[in-house]
Amino acid sequence: MTDIKELLLSRIRDVADYPEPGVMFKDITPLLADPAAFTALTDALSEIAERTGATKVVGLEARGFILGAPVAVRAGLGFIPVRKAGKLPGATLAQAYDLEYGSAEIEVHAEDLAAGDRVLIVDDVLATGGTVEASLQLIRRAGAEVSGVAILMELGFLHGRQRLEPALAGAPLETLITV
């Protein structure tokens, strides 16, 4: 696992003061542009899907789509996008959540998840945990079970993992890199 961590870290670029002063943005586009690194990432996340017994993969807008879709294909599972409010046509389930600077809402098509589904949540970065926490609530409200959460990179200094512990309700949270 050390080799893959080194490979992934070597392809993640720090961008200072983006999107605002004082923030160190973790840019994964160089990782996505490198076929060997992107394949290694997809394989590692797919192994988590298989290990947790997932039957579907949920990707969180927007970079969770980029990671979650190939994971679903590799693992032979369906892919479900969790979108920002107002982006999905038809009947949706919505979940509001608080951000450091306000609030937001995410949605999923009401018919995409059901009882018996075991869902792996995939995203690129775990920061404060708000979006993942809202996704956990949304998936369970749809009647599905959360098999786990798989994240490329955890920003440990923001303590998102600690915030999520109660909401995980025993579902595993696996991150490939912690910075």
The 8 nearest C-alpha neighbors of each residue, nearest first, counted from 0:
[[1, 3, 2, 4, 175, 5, 43, 6],
 [2, 0, 4, 3, 5, 6, 175, 176],
 [3, 1, 5, 0, 4, 6, 7, 8],
 [2, 4, 6, 0, 5, 1, 7, 39],
 [5, 3, 1, 7, 6, 2, 8, 176],
 [4, 6, 2, 8, 3, 7, 9, 1],
 [5, 7, 3, 9, 4, 8, 2, 36],
 [8, 6, 4, 10, 9, 5, 3, 36],
 [9, 7, 5, 11, 10, 6, 4, 176],
 [8, 10, 6, 7, 11, 5, 12, 30],
 [9, 11, 30, 7, 8, 29, 12, 6],
 [12, 10, 27, 8, 26, 9, 30, 29],
 [11, 13, 26, 25, 10, 14, 27, 29],
 [14, 12, 25, 24, 26, 23, 15, 11],
 [13, 15, 24, 23, 17, 12, 25, 16],
 [16, 14, 23, 17, 22, 24, 13, 21],
 [15, 17, 20, 22, 21, 19, 23, 18],
 [18, 16, 19, 15, 24, 22, 14, 23],
 [17, 19, 16, 22, 20, 24, 23, 15],
 [18, 20, 17, 16, 22, 21, 15, 23],
 [21, 19, 16, 22, 17, 18, 15, 23],
 [20, 22, 16, 19, 23, 15, 17, 18],
 [23, 21, 16, 20, 17, 19, 24, 15],
 [24, 22, 15, 14, 16, 13, 17, 25],
 [23, 25, 14, 17, 13, 22, 26, 15],
 [24, 26, 13, 12, 27, 11, 14, 23],
 [27, 25, 12, 11, 28, 24, 13, 14],
 [26, 28, 11, 30, 29, 25, 31, 12],
 [27, 29, 31, 30, 26, 32, 11, 12],
 [30, 28, 32, 10, 31, 27, 11, 33],
 [31, 29, 10, 27, 28, 33, 32, 36],
 [30, 32, 28, 37, 29, 33, 27, 34],
 [33, 31, 29, 30, 28, 34, 37, 36],
 [32, 34, 30, 36, 31, 35, 37, 29],
 [35, 33, 37, 36, 38, 32, 31, 30],
 [36, 34, 38, 37, 33, 39, 40, 30],
 [35, 37, 39, 33, 38, 34, 30, 40],
 [38, 36, 40, 34, 31, 39, 35, 30],
 [37, 39, 41, 35, 40, 36, 34, 42],
 [40, 38, 36, 42, 37, 41, 35, 43],
 [39, 41, 37, 43, 38, 42, 36, 44],
 [42, 40, 38, 44, 70, 39, 43, 45],
 [41, 43, 45, 39, 40, 44, 38, 46],
 [44, 42, 40, 46, 45, 41, 39, 47],
 [43, 45, 47, 41, 46, 42, 40, 70],
 [46, 44, 48, 42, 70, 47, 43, 74],
 [47, 45, 49, 43, 44, 48, 50, 42],
 [46, 48, 50, 44, 45, 49, 51, 43],
 [49, 47, 45, 53, 46, 51, 50, 119],
 [48, 50, 46, 52, 47, 51, 53, 45],
 [49, 51, 47, 52, 48, 46, 53, 45],
 [52, 50, 48, 49, 146, 53, 47, 147],
 [53, 51, 49, 50, 48, 54, 146, 117],
 [54, 52, 117, 118, 48, 51, 55, 119],
 [53, 55, 117, 76, 116, 118, 52, 56],
 [56, 54, 77, 118, 76, 53, 78, 117],
 [57, 55, 119, 78, 118, 71, 120, 79],
 [56, 58, 79, 120, 80, 78, 119, 121],
 [59, 57, 63, 64, 67, 121, 80, 81],
 [58, 60, 63, 81, 122, 61, 64, 80],
 [61, 59, 82, 63, 62, 64, 81, 58],
 [60, 62, 63, 64, 59, 65, 82, 58],
 [61, 63, 65, 64, 60, 123, 66, 122],
 [62, 64, 122, 58, 59, 66, 61, 65],
 [65, 63, 58, 67, 62, 66, 61, 68],
 [64, 66, 62, 63, 67, 68, 61, 69],
 [67, 65, 63, 64, 68, 69, 70, 62],
 [68, 66, 58, 70, 64, 121, 63, 69],
 [67, 69, 71, 70, 66, 64, 78, 65],
 [70, 68, 72, 71, 67, 73, 66, 41],
 [71, 69, 67, 45, 73, 68, 41, 72],
 [72, 70, 76, 74, 68, 69, 73, 78],
 [71, 73, 69, 75, 70, 74, 76, 68],
 [72, 74, 70, 71, 75, 69, 45, 42],
 [75, 73, 71, 72, 45, 76, 70, 49],
 [76, 74, 72, 73, 71, 77, 70, 54],
 [77, 75, 71, 55, 74, 54, 72, 78],
 [76, 78, 55, 71, 56, 79, 75, 54],
 [77, 79, 56, 71, 57, 68, 55, 76],
 [78, 80, 57, 56, 58, 81, 77, 111],
 [81, 79, 58, 57, 82, 59, 64, 78],
 [82, 80, 59, 107, 106, 58, 60, 105],
 [83, 81, 106, 60, 105, 80, 84, 86],
 [82, 84, 105, 104, 106, 86, 85, 60],
 [85, 83, 105, 104, 106, 86, 82, 93],
 [84, 86, 87, 83, 88, 106, 82, 105],
 [85, 87, 84, 83, 82, 88, 106, 105],
 [88, 86, 85, 89, 108, 82, 91, 107],
 [89, 87, 86, 90, 85, 91, 108, 107],
 [90, 88, 91, 87, 108, 109, 110, 86],
 [89, 91, 109, 108, 88, 92, 110, 87],
 [92, 90, 108, 109, 107, 106, 93, 89],
 [91, 93, 109, 106, 107, 108, 94, 90],
 [94, 92, 106, 105, 91, 104, 95, 107],
 [93, 95, 105, 104, 137, 133, 106, 96],
 [96, 94, 104, 103, 105, 93, 133, 97],
 [97, 95, 103, 102, 133, 104, 129, 94],
 [96, 98, 102, 101, 103, 129, 99, 95],
 [99, 97, 101, 102, 100, 129, 96, 103],
 [98, 100, 101, 97, 102, 127, 129, 96],
 [99, 101, 98, 102, 97, 103, 96, 129],
 [102, 100, 98, 99, 97, 103, 96, 104],
 [101, 103, 97, 98, 96, 100, 104, 95],
 [104, 102, 96, 95, 97, 105, 98, 101],
 [103, 105, 95, 84, 94, 83, 96, 93],
 [106, 104, 83, 84, 82, 94, 93, 81],
 [107, 105, 93, 82, 92, 84, 81, 91],
 [106, 108, 81, 91, 92, 109, 82, 93],
 [109, 107, 91, 111, 110, 90, 92, 106],
 [108, 110, 91, 92, 111, 90, 107, 112],
 [109, 111, 108, 112, 113, 90, 91, 141],
 [112, 110, 108, 109, 79, 113, 107, 141],
 [113, 111, 110, 141, 143, 116, 109, 142],
 [114, 112, 143, 142, 116, 141, 115, 111],
 [113, 115, 142, 143, 116, 112, 144, 141],
 [114, 116, 143, 113, 117, 144, 142, 112],
 [115, 117, 143, 114, 113, 54, 144, 118],
 [118, 116, 53, 144, 54, 146, 145, 143],
 [117, 119, 145, 55, 146, 53, 56, 116],
 [118, 120, 56, 147, 146, 148, 53, 57],
 [119, 121, 148, 57, 56, 58, 149, 118],
 [122, 120, 149, 58, 67, 63, 150, 57],
 [123, 121, 63, 150, 59, 124, 58, 62],
 [122, 124, 151, 150, 63, 62, 152, 125],
 [125, 123, 152, 153, 122, 126, 151, 150],
 [124, 126, 153, 128, 154, 152, 159, 127],
 [125, 127, 154, 159, 128, 157, 124, 153],
 [126, 128, 159, 157, 129, 158, 125, 162],
 [129, 127, 159, 131, 126, 130, 125, 132],
 [130, 128, 132, 131, 127, 133, 96, 98],
 [129, 131, 133, 132, 128, 134, 96, 59],
 [130, 132, 134, 128, 133, 129, 135, 120],
 [131, 133, 129, 135, 134, 130, 128, 163],
 [132, 134, 130, 136, 131, 135, 94, 96],
 [135, 133, 137, 131, 136, 132, 138, 130],
 [136, 134, 132, 138, 133, 137, 131, 139],
 [135, 137, 133, 139, 134, 138, 140, 132],
 [136, 138, 134, 140, 139, 135, 94, 133],
 [139, 137, 141, 135, 140, 136, 143, 134],
 [138, 140, 142, 143, 141, 136, 137, 144],
 [141, 139, 137, 142, 138, 136, 143, 92],
 [140, 142, 138, 139, 143, 112, 113, 137],
 [143, 141, 114, 139, 113, 140, 138, 144],
 [144, 142, 114, 116, 113, 139, 141, 138],
 [143, 145, 117, 139, 116, 118, 146, 142],
 [144, 146, 118, 147, 117, 119, 170, 143],
 [147, 145, 118, 117, 119, 51, 53, 170],
 [148, 146, 171, 119, 170, 145, 172, 120],
 [147, 149, 120, 172, 119, 121, 173, 171],
 [150, 148, 173, 121, 174, 120, 172, 44],
 [151, 149, 174, 122, 123, 152, 121, 124],
 [150, 152, 123, 175, 174, 124, 176, 122],
 [153, 151, 176, 124, 177, 150, 174, 175],
 [154, 152, 177, 125, 155, 124, 176, 174],
 [155, 153, 178, 126, 156, 157, 177, 125],
 [156, 154, 157, 158, 153, 178, 177, 159],
 [155, 157, 158, 154, 178, 159, 126, 153],
 [156, 158, 155, 127, 159, 126, 154, 160],
 [159, 157, 160, 155, 161, 156, 127, 162],
 [160, 158, 127, 128, 162, 161, 126, 157],
 [159, 161, 163, 162, 158, 164, 128, 155],
 [162, 160, 164, 163, 159, 158, 165, 128],
 [163, 161, 159, 160, 164, 128, 158, 165],
 [162, 164, 160, 166, 161, 165, 167, 132],
 [163, 165, 167, 161, 166, 162, 160, 168],
 [166, 164, 167, 163, 168, 162, 161, 169],
 [167, 165, 163, 168, 164, 132, 135, 136],
 [168, 166, 170, 164, 169, 165, 163, 171],
 [169, 167, 166, 165, 170, 164, 171, 163],
 [168, 170, 167, 171, 164, 165, 166, 147],
 [169, 171, 147, 167, 168, 146, 145, 172],
 [172, 170, 147, 169, 148, 173, 167, 146],
 [173, 171, 148, 147, 149, 170, 174, 167],
 [174, 172, 149, 148, 150, 171, 175, 147],
 [173, 175, 150, 151, 176, 149, 152, 153],
 [174, 176, 151, 152, 150, 173, 4, 177],
 [177, 175, 152, 174, 153, 4, 151, 178],
 [178, 176, 153, 152, 154, 155, 174, 175],
 [177, 154, 155, 153, 176, 152, 156, 8]]
